[in-house]
Amino acid sequence: MIGGYRDAPEPALRESVARALFNKGLVLWELGGKEEVIACYDEVDARYRDAPEPGPREIVQAAIKLREMLRGGGNS
């Protein structure tokens, strides 16, 4: 489902897809897929870091924080 909307130009869809990818990472984390979580958050970062609206950029910041924590660089 996410795949068809990854490059959506509409702001609301961009935010929804960014959030869906972020949530996918959380589910993968619960299932113990550390490398898959990192890859998912890498995708969130790459696709939405330069989004013009704040919603996706806030999701990127949360993804970066969790990704760094998983890589051992976080303080949480």
CNS distance restraints for C-alpha pairs under 8 A (distance, minus, plus):
assign (resid   1 and name CA) (resid   5 and name CA) 7.51 0.50 0.50
assign (resid   2 and name CA) (resid   6 and name CA) 6.14 0.50 0.50
assign (resid   2 and name CA) (resid  17 and name CA) 6.37 0.50 0.50
assign (resid   2 and name CA) (resid  20 and name CA) 7.35 0.50 0.50
assign (resid   2 and name CA) (resid  21 and name CA) 7.69 0.50 0.50
assign (resid   5 and name CA) (resid  13 and name CA) 7.20 0.50 0.50
assign (resid   5 and name CA) (resid  14 and name CA) 7.79 0.50 0.50
assign (resid   5 and name CA) (resid  17 and name CA) 6.74 0.50 0.50
assign (resid   6 and name CA) (resid  14 and name CA) 7.27 0.50 0.50
assign (resid   6 and name CA) (resid  17 and name CA) 6.26 0.50 0.50
assign (resid   7 and name CA) (resid  14 and name CA) 7.46 0.50 0.50
assign (resid   8 and name CA) (resid  13 and name CA) 6.17 0.50 0.50
assign (resid   8 and name CA) (resid  14 and name CA) 5.96 0.50 0.50
assign (resid   9 and name CA) (resid  13 and name CA) 7.44 0.50 0.50
assign (resid   9 and name CA) (resid  14 and name CA) 6.87 0.50 0.50
assign (resid  10 and name CA) (resid  14 and name CA) 6.20 0.50 0.50
assign (resid  11 and name CA) (resid  15 and name CA) 6.28 0.50 0.50
assign (resid  11 and name CA) (resid  53 and name CA) 7.04 0.50 0.50
assign (resid  12 and name CA) (resid  16 and name CA) 6.19 0.50 0.50
assign (resid  13 and name CA) (resid  17 and name CA) 6.03 0.50 0.50
assign (resid  14 and name CA) (resid  18 and name CA) 6.05 0.50 0.50
assign (resid  14 and name CA) (resid  48 and name CA) 7.89 0.50 0.50
assign (resid  14 and name CA) (resid  56 and name CA) 6.84 0.50 0.50
assign (resid  15 and name CA) (resid  19 and name CA) 6.07 0.50 0.50
assign (resid  15 and name CA) (resid  55 and name CA) 5.87 0.50 0.50
assign (resid  15 and name CA) (resid  56 and name CA) 4.90 0.50 0.50
assign (resid  16 and name CA) (resid  20 and name CA) 6.07 0.50 0.50
assign (resid  17 and name CA) (resid  21 and name CA) 6.11 0.50 0.50
assign (resid  18 and name CA) (resid  22 and name CA) 6.16 0.50 0.50
assign (resid  18 and name CA) (resid  44 and name CA) 6.13 0.50 0.50
assign (resid  18 and name CA) (resid  48 and name CA) 7.06 0.50 0.50
assign (resid  18 and name CA) (resid  56 and name CA) 5.93 0.50 0.50
assign (resid  18 and name CA) (resid  59 and name CA) 6.71 0.50 0.50
assign (resid  18 and name CA) (resid  60 and name CA) 7.81 0.50 0.50
assign (resid  19 and name CA) (resid  23 and name CA) 6.06 0.50 0.50
assign (resid  19 and name CA) (resid  56 and name CA) 7.51 0.50 0.50
assign (resid  19 and name CA) (resid  59 and name CA) 6.54 0.50 0.50
assign (resid  20 and name CA) (resid  24 and name CA) 6.06 0.50 0.50
assign (resid  21 and name CA) (resid  25 and name CA) 6.35 0.50 0.50
assign (resid  21 and name CA) (resid  40 and name CA) 6.69 0.50 0.50
assign (resid  21 and name CA) (resid  41 and name CA) 7.61 0.50 0.50
assign (resid  21 and name CA) (resid  44 and name CA) 6.58 0.50 0.50
assign (resid  22 and name CA) (resid  26 and name CA) 6.58 0.50 0.50
assign (resid  22 and name CA) (resid  40 and name CA) 7.34 0.50 0.50
assign (resid  22 and name CA) (resid  41 and name CA) 6.69 0.50 0.50
assign (resid  22 and name CA) (resid  44 and name CA) 6.95 0.50 0.50
assign (resid  22 and name CA) (resid  59 and name CA) 7.15 0.50 0.50
assign (resid  22 and name CA) (resid  63 and name CA) 6.53 0.50 0.50
assign (resid  23 and name CA) (resid  27 and name CA) 6.36 0.50 0.50
assign (resid  24 and name CA) (resid  28 and name CA) 6.19 0.50 0.50
assign (resid  24 and name CA) (resid  37 and name CA) 7.99 0.50 0.50
assign (resid  24 and name CA) (resid  40 and name CA) 7.51 0.50 0.50
assign (resid  25 and name CA) (resid  29 and name CA) 6.07 0.50 0.50
assign (resid  25 and name CA) (resid  36 and name CA) 7.47 0.50 0.50
assign (resid  25 and name CA) (resid  37 and name CA) 4.73 0.50 0.50
assign (resid  25 and name CA) (resid  38 and name CA) 7.74 0.50 0.50
assign (resid  25 and name CA) (resid  40 and name CA) 5.76 0.50 0.50
assign (resid  25 and name CA) (resid  41 and name CA) 6.70 0.50 0.50
assign (resid  26 and name CA) (resid  30 and name CA) 6.33 0.50 0.50
assign (resid  26 and name CA) (resid  37 and name CA) 7.29 0.50 0.50
assign (resid  27 and name CA) (resid  31 and name CA) 6.34 0.50 0.50
assign (resid  28 and name CA) (resid  32 and name CA) 6.28 0.50 0.50
assign (resid  28 and name CA) (resid  33 and name CA) 5.27 0.50 0.50
assign (resid  28 and name CA) (resid  34 and name CA) 7.35 0.50 0.50
assign (resid  28 and name CA) (resid  36 and name CA) 6.71 0.50 0.50
assign (resid  28 and name CA) (resid  37 and name CA) 5.80 0.50 0.50
assign (resid  29 and name CA) (resid  33 and name CA) 5.53 0.50 0.50
assign (resid  29 and name CA) (resid  34 and name CA) 6.02 0.50 0.50
assign (resid  29 and name CA) (resid  37 and name CA) 5.99 0.50 0.50
assign (resid  33 and name CA) (resid  37 and name CA) 6.16 0.50 0.50
assign (resid  34 and name CA) (resid  38 and name CA) 6.32 0.50 0.50
assign (resid  34 and name CA) (resid  70 and name CA) 7.07 0.50 0.50
assign (resid  35 and name CA) (resid  39 and name CA) 6.19 0.50 0.50
assign (resid  36 and name CA) (resid  40 and name CA) 6.08 0.50 0.50
assign (resid  37 and name CA) (resid  41 and name CA) 6.17 0.50 0.50
assign (resid  37 and name CA) (resid  67 and name CA) 7.48 0.50 0.50
assign (resid  38 and name CA) (resid  42 and name CA) 6.00 0.50 0.50
assign (resid  38 and name CA) (resid  67 and name CA) 5.53 0.50 0.50
assign (resid  38 and name CA) (resid  70 and name CA) 7.43 0.50 0.50
assign (resid  39 and name CA) (resid  43 and name CA) 6.32 0.50 0.50
assign (resid  40 and name CA) (resid  44 and name CA) 6.44 0.50 0.50
assign (resid  41 and name CA) (resid  45 and name CA) 6.11 0.50 0.50
assign (resid  41 and name CA) (resid  60 and name CA) 7.84 0.50 0.50
assign (resid  41 and name CA) (resid  63 and name CA) 5.36 0.50 0.50
assign (resid  41 and name CA) (resid  64 and name CA) 6.80 0.50 0.50
assign (resid  41 and name CA) (resid  67 and name CA) 6.37 0.50 0.50
assign (resid  42 and name CA) (resid  46 and name CA) 6.09 0.50 0.50
assign (resid  42 and name CA) (resid  64 and name CA) 7.91 0.50 0.50
assign (resid  42 and name CA) (resid  67 and name CA) 7.91 0.50 0.50
assign (resid  43 and name CA) (resid  47 and name CA) 5.95 0.50 0.50
assign (resid  44 and name CA) (resid  48 and name CA) 5.86 0.50 0.50
assign (resid  44 and name CA) (resid  49 and name CA) 7.60 0.50 0.50
assign (resid  44 and name CA) (resid  59 and name CA) 7.96 0.50 0.50
assign (resid  44 and name CA) (resid  60 and name CA) 6.02 0.50 0.50
assign (resid  44 and name CA) (resid  63 and name CA) 7.08 0.50 0.50
assign (resid  45 and name CA) (resid  49 and name CA) 5.22 0.50 0.50
assign (resid  45 and name CA) (resid  60 and name CA) 5.29 0.50 0.50
assign (resid  45 and name CA) (resid  63 and name CA) 7.21 0.50 0.50
assign (resid  45 and name CA) (resid  64 and name CA) 7.05 0.50 0.50
assign (resid  48 and name CA) (resid  56 and name CA) 5.92 0.50 0.50
assign (resid  48 and name CA) (resid  57 and name CA) 6.31 0.50 0.50
assign (resid  48 and name CA) (resid  60 and name CA) 6.59 0.50 0.50
assign (resid  49 and name CA) (resid  56 and name CA) 7.42 0.50 0.50
assign (resid  49 and name CA) (resid  57 and name CA) 5.55 0.50 0.50
assign (resid  49 and name CA) (resid  60 and name CA) 6.03 0.50 0.50
assign (resid  50 and name CA) (resid  57 and name CA) 7.21 0.50 0.50
assign (resid  51 and name CA) (resid  56 and name CA) 6.38 0.50 0.50
assign (resid  51 and name CA) (resid  57 and name CA) 6.29 0.50 0.50
assign (resid  53 and name CA) (resid  57 and name CA) 7.09 0.50 0.50
assign (resid  54 and name CA) (resid  58 and name CA) 6.06 0.50 0.50
assign (resid  55 and name CA) (resid  59 and name CA) 6.50 0.50 0.50
assign (resid  56 and name CA) (resid  60 and name CA) 6.20 0.50 0.50
assign (resid  57 and name CA) (resid  61 and name CA) 6.30 0.50 0.50
assign (resid  58 and name CA) (resid  62 and name CA) 6.43 0.50 0.50
assign (resid  59 and name CA) (resid  63 and name CA) 6.16 0.50 0.50
assign (resid  60 and name CA) (resid  64 and name CA) 6.06 0.50 0.50
assign (resid  61 and name CA) (resid  65 and name CA) 6.23 0.50 0.50
assign (resid  62 and name CA) (resid  66 and name CA) 6.34 0.50 0.50
assign (resid  63 and name CA) (resid  67 and name CA) 5.93 0.50 0.50
assign (resid  64 and name CA) (resid  68 and name CA) 6.05 0.50 0.50
assign (resid  65 and name CA) (resid  69 and name CA) 6.25 0.50 0.50
assign (resid  65 and name CA) (resid  74 and name CA) 7.04 0.50 0.50
assign (resid  66 and name CA) (resid  70 and name CA) 6.21 0.50 0.50
assign (resid  66 and name CA) (resid  74 and name CA) 7.67 0.50 0.50
assign (resid  67 and name CA) (resid  71 and name CA) 6.26 0.50 0.50
assign (resid  68 and name CA) (resid  72 and name CA) 6.26 0.50 0.50
assign (resid  68 and name CA) (resid  73 and name CA) 5.10 0.50 0.50
assign (resid  68 and name CA) (resid  74 and name CA) 5.38 0.50 0.50
assign (resid  69 and name CA) (resid  73 and name CA) 5.26 0.50 0.50
assign (resid  69 and name CA) (resid  74 and name CA) 3.89 0.50 0.50
assign (resid  69 and name CA) (resid  75 and name CA) 6.93 0.50 0.50
assign (resid  69 and name CA) (resid  76 and name CA) 6.78 0.50 0.50
assign (resid  70 and name CA) (resid  74 and name CA) 7.44 0.50 0.50
